[in-house]
Amino acid sequence: MPNLKIFMDETAYCQHRKAMIQALEPLRDSICLHLGVPRSACQLAIIPVAAMADQPTINVEIQILPSADRSRTQIEAFGSQVIDILFSKTGVPIAFRCMQHDPSTYVTLKQFASI
């Protein structure tokens, strides 16, 4: 259920839009590798925002469920890879945050439209 949101200053997003979209595939591959989930479990989004100049240009936030095989070291390694992928595409300052939900209170529902 990894939910990765990339909040990016709208000015920088306009400059790097194509590169950011191209980064989504390697980011999803990294999620699958580091967190041991299938591609279908991943949700990724790039969200242009009006941000303050003294903040990182990109703020990456991922929400996951805890797992015994997801140590702090492993999550930090994953975060470093996310930063490396995005920095190689944009060259802008990046912050990474990971939140882990309590599985006993977490609820998720999905509906896929059929055409």
GIZI-V553433 format. One record per backbone hydrogen bond with DSSP energy under -0.5 kcal/mol. CO is the residue of the C=O (numbers start at 0). NH is the residue of the N-H. If there is no record, write none. Layout:
co=CO nh=NH
co=CO nh=NH
This chain:
co=1 nh=3
co=1 nh=42
co=2 nh=4
co=2 nh=62
co=3 nh=44
co=4 nh=6
co=4 nh=60
co=5 nh=7
co=5 nh=46
co=6 nh=58
co=7 nh=48
co=8 nh=12
co=9 nh=13
co=10 nh=14
co=11 nh=15
co=12 nh=16
co=15 nh=19
co=16 nh=20
co=17 nh=21
co=18 nh=22
co=19 nh=23
co=20 nh=23
co=21 nh=25
co=22 nh=26
co=23 nh=27
co=24 nh=28
co=25 nh=29
co=26 nh=30
co=27 nh=31
co=28 nh=32
co=29 nh=33
co=30 nh=34
co=31 nh=35
co=37 nh=40
co=38 nh=41
co=42 nh=3
co=44 nh=5
co=44 nh=46
co=45 nh=47
co=46 nh=7
co=48 nh=9
co=48 nh=50
co=51 nh=54
co=56 nh=8
co=57 nh=94
co=58 nh=6
co=58 nh=60
co=59 nh=96
co=60 nh=4
co=61 nh=98
co=62 nh=2
co=63 nh=100
co=66 nh=69
co=68 nh=70
co=70 nh=74
co=71 nh=75
co=72 nh=76
co=73 nh=77
co=74 nh=78
co=75 nh=79
co=76 nh=80
co=77 nh=81
co=78 nh=82
co=79 nh=83
co=80 nh=84
co=81 nh=85
co=82 nh=86
co=83 nh=87
co=84 nh=88
co=85 nh=89
co=86 nh=90
co=92 nh=57
co=94 nh=59
co=96 nh=61
co=98 nh=63
co=98 nh=100
co=100 nh=65
co=100 nh=102
co=101 nh=104
co=101 nh=105
co=110 nh=112
